[in-house]
Amino acid sequence: MDSAALSAVKNYSASRAATQPSNTPGNSTFGRVAMDFAQTLAHGEQVAQQAMIGDADPHSLVQALAQTELAVETAVTVRNKVVEAYQEILRMPV
């Protein structure tokens, strides 16, 4: 009986490490999406600054701005869907 309890504790402690959430933002799907969004915005800003001082060609500026616009539109669409789902949950009878 003691060996079975000890075996259960060992198995629990071994499986617990695999199920603990990671605190690094890059490991979750949402964390990766947020990091990609931030990188896209930063890249667009950097290219815009380079274009202002004459270091970037107009084509790369337009491309970076289009990517930034698409990222912002996607984020707004996701936010709208989340708000819509939340409002639908609030309308549900208890």
QUIZIQUI-V693595 format. One record per backbone hydrogen bond with DSSP energy under -0.5 kcal/mol. NH is the residue of the N-H (numbers start at 0). CO is the residue of the C=O. E is the energy in kcal/mol with one decimal. If there is no record, write none. Layout:
nh->[NH:NH]
co->[CO:CO]
e->[E:E]
//
This chain:
nh->[4:5:6:7:8:9:10:11:12:13:14:15:16:17:18:19:26:31:32:33:34:35:36:37:38:39:40:41:42:43:44:45:46:47:48:49:50:51:52:53:54:55:60:61:62:63:64:65:66:67:68:69:70:71:72:73:74:75:76:77:78:79:80:81:82:83:84:85:86:87:88:89:90:91:91]
co->[0:1:2:3:4:5:6:7:8:9:10:11:12:13:14:15:23:27:28:29:30:31:32:33:34:35:36:37:38:39:40:41:42:43:44:45:46:47:48:49:49:49:56:57:58:59:60:61:62:63:64:65:66:67:68:69:70:71:72:73:74:75:76:77:78:79:80:81:82:83:84:85:86:87:88]
e->[-2.1:-2.3:-2.2:-2.2:-2.1:-2.2:-2.5:-2.4:-2.5:-2.0:-2.2:-2.1:-0.9:-0.6:-1.1:-0.9:-1.2:-2.3:-2.3:-2.6:-2.3:-2.6:-2.5:-2.4:-2.4:-2.3:-2.3:-2.5:-2.5:-2.3:-2.2:-2.4:-2.5:-2.1:-2.3:-2.2:-2.3:-1.7:-1.2:-0.5:-2.9:-0.8:-1.6:-2.5:-2.3:-2.4:-2.5:-2.2:-2.2:-2.3:-2.5:-2.3:-2.2:-2.4:-2.6:-2.2:-2.3:-2.5:-2.2:-2.5:-2.4:-2.5:-2.1:-2.3:-2.5:-2.5:-2.4:-2.4:-2.5:-2.0:-2.2:-2.0:-1.4:-0.6:-1.0]
//
